Structures are given as C-alpha cells and as structure tokens.
C-alpha cells in the first residue's frame, strides 16, 4: 500500500511539474507576443491615428474611419446578438433543460463554436451580399453580428471581408462598404508600405487594449454583483 501511495504521489508530482512547464511555456510566448504588439503599436500611437482617415500608400494618416466603422458594427452586433443570446441562455438554463429543442440548440451552438469564421462570412456573403448586389455594413452588423455572437467571434477579419468589405474614406452609410479595424489591419499588415504596417500595429494594439479593458470591467461588475462568488 505504501509503495502504491508513493507511486501515485510521484505520478502526481510529475503531472503537476509537466503542467507547470507547459503553462510557463505558454505564458512566455503569450508575453512575447504581447510585448511585440505593445512595442510596435505604441510607437505609432499619435493624435493622427484618432483624427485622420486611412491614408493612400506613402502618405500619412490614421484610423479614424476604421475605428468608427468597427464601433458601429460592434454596436449593431451587440444590439442584435445580445438579447437573443441572453434569452436563449435563459431558456436553456431555466425552462428547456431536458427538452429535445434544447438538445438541438446546444448541438448547433457547439457546431458554431468550432466553425471557422471564414465559413460564416461566406454564408452571410451568399445569403445577403450576393442577393443585394453590393456590400453592406448594416447587413454585416445585423446578420454577421448575430451569427458571430452565437459563435463567440467578435472583430474577426474573414466575415467582414465578405460583408462590410472596407472603405478608405469616412462613411456613415450602413448600406455601403464601411471601414473597420480588422480588415484595415489585415490589408495594411500585408502591404509593403512602412506607414501602413505601422498603422496595422497601432490598430491591433487598440483592439487588444479595448477588449482587455472591457474584460476587466465585466469581471469587476460580475464580482460586485456576486460577492459570494469571490469566497
């Protein structure tokens, strides 16, 4: 019995050690990525980033139109996907725990969670953009926002490439292509122009920082509303 207990303790220590090493490796690479993003992104954070439009190659500019477009599409997605998600979650948790419909909903949700975002983007493109004959920020926010809210995706590039597309200029027309940070970052990061690459770093830092701030706020609010959960 003592030998078996010693073996179990040894195996447990070995598993804990390997888990700790794996965690340390993951945190190291995550820290390296964040450090690279902060170092390159902060270098390009100037007032022009928040006050100028996306520039043509070789010219100076900013991300004002992309920031505005991302904010508008995110808001539309929240207004559509938020209530649907909360109502569906309430139904699953309170009223339909053992029903057949609940099982189907959970299965579909699991499928959407594992579906690549580009597949959802192509679906919305075929469903809305092809039938409309042009790209649209509003339809992107409503349809893609609803689907991506279910599929836990926010700010992905692939769906927006097939729905909202992009716009170099300031645009408030929700029925036309609209600039947004994910697509601008994607296009600028792949370009050979240093000013575009710098704006891509700055845009990536803005998205990361905003998500981090929102996550912290959400955790603080949840902790205050549920103080028993902190015990």
C-alpha positions as MATLAB code, in Angstrom:
seq = 'XXXXXXXXXXXXXXXXXXXXXXXXXXXXXXXXXXXXXXXXXXXXXXXXXXXXXXXXXXXXXXXXXXXXXXXXXXXXXXXXXXXXXXXXXXXXXXXXXXXXXXXXXXXXXXXXXXXXXXXXXXXXXXXXXXXXXXXXXXXXXXXXXXXXXXXXXXXXXXXXXXXXXXXXXXXXXXXXXXXXXXXXXXXXXXXXXXXXXXXXXXXXXXXXXXXXXXXXXXXXXXXXXXXXXXX';
ca = [
       0.000    0.000    0.000;
       2.798    2.390    0.872;
       4.512    1.685   -2.444;
       1.315    2.346   -4.385;
       0.763    5.584   -2.476;
       4.335    6.653   -3.159;
       3.905    5.851   -6.859;
       0.678    7.870   -7.012;
       2.359   10.800   -5.311;
       5.273   10.574   -7.706;
       2.999   10.465  -10.739;
       1.008   13.374   -9.334;
       4.151   15.446   -8.824;
       5.348   14.580  -12.326;
       1.996   15.597  -13.850;
       1.969   18.834  -11.861;
       5.525   19.579  -12.943;
       4.779   18.943  -16.625;
       1.625   21.061  -16.364;
       3.612   23.869  -14.774;
       6.259   23.701  -17.504;
       3.588   23.746  -20.225;
       1.902   26.722  -18.562;
       5.202   28.571  -18.282;
       5.961   27.952  -21.975;
       2.526   29.195  -22.997;
       2.813   32.294  -20.814;
       6.269   33.004  -22.194;
       5.124   33.019  -25.807;
       1.973   34.950  -24.901;
       4.103   37.531  -23.123;
       6.453   37.727  -26.109;
       3.524   38.339  -28.455;
       2.036   40.993  -26.200;
       5.403   42.702  -25.757;
       5.948   42.808  -29.528;
       2.456   44.204  -30.035;
       2.874   46.862  -27.350;
       6.345   47.878  -28.514;
       5.353   48.249  -32.165;
       1.859   49.563  -31.520;
       2.764   52.312  -29.056;
       5.410   53.619  -31.459;
       2.670   54.621  -33.895;
       0.064   55.945  -31.481;
      -0.132   59.618  -32.404;
      -3.075   62.042  -32.404;
      -3.357   61.467  -36.153;
      -4.372   57.854  -35.539;
      -7.592   59.101  -33.930;
      -8.193   62.127  -36.159;
      -7.184   61.197  -39.731;
      -8.560   58.818  -42.334;
      -6.717   55.739  -43.569;
      -4.072   57.031  -45.980;
      -3.059   56.031  -49.508;
       0.345   54.347  -49.896;
       3.237   56.587  -48.920;
       1.087   59.202  -47.194;
       0.454   59.924  -43.545;
      -2.917   59.244  -41.993;
      -4.779   57.491  -39.230;
      -7.546   55.057  -38.379;
     -10.484   57.327  -37.573;
     -12.845   55.887  -40.191;
     -11.861   52.313  -39.279;
     -12.382   52.952  -35.562;
     -15.797   54.464  -36.261;
     -16.812   51.587  -38.527;
     -15.746   48.945  -36.023;
     -17.635   50.727  -33.238;
     -20.819   50.950  -35.315;
     -20.739   47.317  -36.443;
     -19.913   46.093  -32.944;
     -22.819   48.097  -31.508;
     -25.214   46.670  -34.095;
     -23.972   43.171  -33.357;
     -24.448   43.676  -29.616;
     -27.966   45.092  -30.036;
     -28.984   42.103  -32.148;
     -26.943   39.263  -30.678;
     -27.069   40.332  -27.032;
     -30.819   39.977  -26.409;
     -31.013   36.803  -28.491;
     -28.122   35.248  -26.597;
     -29.485   36.189  -23.180;
     -32.987   34.950  -23.981;
     -31.649   31.700  -25.419;
     -29.402   31.173  -22.401;
     -32.285   31.840  -20.017;
     -34.491   29.368  -21.855;
     -31.804   26.674  -21.843;
     -31.000   27.168  -18.156;
     -34.488   27.616  -16.725;
     -37.144   26.135  -18.988;
     -35.726   23.690  -21.503;
     -33.106   21.672  -19.684;
     -34.390   18.292  -20.805;
     -36.372   19.141  -23.933;
     -35.494   17.965  -27.435;
     -35.318   21.549  -28.682;
     -32.694   22.391  -26.071;
     -30.549   19.486  -27.194;
     -30.756   20.709  -30.784;
     -29.865   24.275  -29.749;
     -26.864   23.099  -27.744;
     -25.689   20.933  -30.625;
     -25.972   23.791  -33.132;
     -24.159   26.083  -30.696;
     -21.307   23.586  -30.357;
     -21.065   23.364  -34.145;
     -20.918   27.155  -34.458;
     -18.271   27.357  -31.761;
     -15.966   25.164  -33.830;
     -16.834   26.622  -37.242;
     -14.106   28.767  -38.858;
     -15.199   32.381  -39.063;
     -14.499   32.463  -42.809;
     -17.258   29.864  -43.291;
     -19.728   32.126  -41.514;
     -18.515   35.040  -43.606;
     -19.072   33.087  -46.836;
     -22.543   32.089  -45.637;
     -23.521   35.701  -44.993;
     -21.928   36.724  -48.306;
     -24.062   34.222  -50.209;
     -27.192   34.940  -48.193;
     -27.110   38.745  -48.196;
     -24.356   40.354  -50.273;
     -24.933   38.381  -53.478;
     -28.681   38.956  -53.328;
     -28.265   42.673  -52.578;
     -25.638   43.142  -55.269;
     -23.286   45.174  -53.051;
     -21.501   45.113  -49.714;
     -23.247   46.494  -46.649;
     -22.135   47.482  -43.182;
     -25.681   47.273  -41.784;
     -26.377   43.779  -43.021;
     -22.925   42.803  -41.800;
     -23.726   44.125  -38.347;
     -27.166   42.512  -38.146;
     -26.669   39.112  -39.781;
     -22.968   38.560  -39.162;
     -23.212   40.103  -35.709;
     -25.978   37.675  -34.765;
     -24.155   34.641  -36.104;
     -20.796   35.634  -34.695;
     -22.309   36.425  -31.311;
     -23.555   32.842  -31.197;
     -20.203   31.609  -32.452;
     -18.300   33.683  -29.853;
     -16.474   35.655  -32.541;
     -16.022   39.396  -32.308;
     -13.940   41.510  -34.626;
     -12.890   38.680  -36.915;
     -11.439   39.660  -40.276;
     -12.792   36.907  -42.515;
     -16.544   37.621  -42.155;
     -16.022   41.348  -42.687;
     -14.032   40.717  -45.868;
     -17.149   39.151  -47.376;
     -19.749   41.522  -45.912;
     -18.696   45.050  -44.938;
     -15.504   44.953  -47.055;
     -13.637   48.232  -46.398;
     -13.638   51.926  -47.242;
     -10.664   54.268  -47.337;
     -12.847   57.293  -46.644;
     -15.257   58.407  -43.938;
     -18.643   56.795  -44.435;
     -21.785   56.668  -42.302;
     -23.863   54.832  -44.912;
     -24.787   51.498  -43.362;
     -25.887   50.162  -46.746;
     -22.440   50.584  -48.280;
     -18.921   49.311  -47.596;
     -17.513   50.713  -44.356;
     -14.017   50.808  -42.933;
     -13.279   48.627  -39.916;
     -10.182   47.846  -37.887;
      -9.897   44.088  -38.543;
      -9.873   44.441  -42.337;
      -7.623   47.519  -42.237;
      -5.142   45.657  -40.040;
      -5.243   42.667  -42.382;
      -4.671   44.737  -45.511;
      -2.101   47.083  -44.040;
      -0.087   44.316  -42.370;
       0.306   42.517  -45.705;
       1.336   45.667  -47.582;
       4.970   46.608  -48.350;
       4.465   50.203  -47.126;
       6.033   51.044  -43.726;
       3.365   53.624  -42.837;
       0.596   51.094  -43.456;
       2.415   48.448  -41.417;
       2.801   50.885  -38.534;
      -0.904   51.681  -38.607;
      -1.637   47.948  -38.584;
       0.388   47.571  -35.377;
      -1.395   50.522  -33.807;
      -4.808   49.183  -34.821;
      -4.023   45.757  -33.385;
      -2.980   47.393  -30.123;
      -6.226   49.382  -29.997;
      -8.352   46.259  -30.458;
      -6.359   44.296  -27.888;
      -6.478   47.141  -25.375;
     -10.208   47.716  -25.797;
     -11.005   44.017  -25.344;
      -8.763   43.893  -22.271;
     -10.484   46.917  -20.734;
     -13.948   45.520  -21.421;
     -12.940   42.160  -19.929;
     -11.662   43.808  -16.763;
     -14.823   45.913  -16.440;
     -17.003   42.832  -16.924;
     -15.123   40.881  -14.255;
     -15.342   43.779  -11.799;
     -19.078   44.186  -12.385;
     -19.714   40.446  -12.016;
     -17.637   40.334   -8.827;
     -19.606   43.208   -7.306;
     -22.958   41.732   -8.289;
     -21.979   38.319   -6.947;
     -19.773   38.865   -3.896;
     -20.356   35.313   -2.685;
     -18.532   34.032   -5.764;
     -15.283   35.592   -4.586;
     -15.152   33.465   -1.448;
];
